[in-house]
């Protein structure tokens, strides 16, 4: 098994770095049946994942942060508390 990190999936879906997209495509072609995506990397709800990717594309923070915030919001949380100052402008987060 080969685990896939969030930033590989971001490159695959967002297509914002041609070299990295090629690398991810090659990995998927090579190891398709052996890849594992953890639930922290990919939510079960595609609308949450798509919203998190849009946040990442438009924001300053790392993609897992946005996925965490969106998953918390989908679960009914008022906000997600963080120390990450890159999330200060996002309404789903409160920066301490």
C-alpha positions in Angstrom: 0.0 0.0 0.0 1.1 3.6 -0.7 -0.5 6.4 1.2 -1.5 9.6 -0.6 -1.0 13.0 1.2 -3.5 15.8 0.8 -1.2 18.0 -1.3 -1.0 15.3 -4.0 -4.8 15.2 -4.3 -4.9 19.0 -4.3 -2.5 19.0 -7.3 -4.5 16.3 -9.0 -7.9 18.2 -8.6 -6.7 21.8 -8.8 -4.2 21.2 -11.7 -2.2 24.3 -10.6 1.4 22.9 -11.0 2.0 21.1 -14.3 5.1 19.2 -13.1 3.5 18.0 -9.9 0.3 17.1 -11.7 2.4 14.9 -14.1 4.1 13.3 -11.0 0.7 12.5 -9.4 -0.7 11.1 -12.7 2.4 8.8 -13.0 2.0 7.6 -9.4 -1.7 6.9 -9.9 -1.0 5.0 -13.2 1.8 3.0 -11.5 0.2 2.2 -8.2 -3.6 2.6 -8.7 -4.6 -0.6 -6.9 -2.2 0.0 -4.0 -3.1 3.6 -3.1 -4.7 4.5 0.1 -6.4 7.7 1.0 -7.0 8.3 4.7 -10.3 9.8 5.8 -8.4 12.8 7.2 -7.1 13.4 3.6 -10.5 12.9 1.9 -13.9 13.5 3.5 -16.7 11.2 2.5 -18.8 14.2 1.4 -17.6 15.5 -2.0 -19.2 18.9 -1.4 -17.1 19.4 1.7 -13.9 18.4 -0.2 -14.7 20.7 -3.2 -15.4 23.6 -0.8 -12.1 22.9 1.0 -10.2 22.9 -2.2 -11.8 26.2 -3.3 -10.8 27.6 0.1 -7.3 26.4 -0.4 -7.0 27.8 -3.9 -8.2 31.2 -2.7 -6.6 31.3 0.7 -3.3 31.5 2.5 -3.3 28.3 4.6 -2.5 24.6 3.9 -5.2 22.5 2.3 -5.6 20.1 5.3 -6.6 23.1 7.5 -9.4 24.0 5.1 -10.6 20.4 5.0 -10.7 20.3 8.8 -12.6 23.5 9.0 -15.1 22.4 6.4 -15.6 19.0 8.0 -16.2 20.7 11.4 -18.7 23.1 9.8 -20.5 20.2 8.1 -20.7 18.5 11.5 -22.4 21.6 13.0 -19.5 23.3 14.6 -19.8 27.1 14.9 -16.1 27.5 14.0 -12.7 25.8 14.3 -10.2 27.3 16.7 -6.6 27.4 15.5 -3.2 29.1 16.1 -2.7 29.4 12.3 -2.7 33.1 11.5 -3.1 32.3 7.8 -6.7 31.4 8.5 -7.7 34.7 10.2 -9.7 35.9 7.2 -11.7 32.6 6.8 -15.1 32.7 8.5 -15.0 29.0 9.6 -12.0 29.7 11.8 -11.2 31.6 15.0 -7.5 32.3 15.5 -6.3 32.5 19.1 
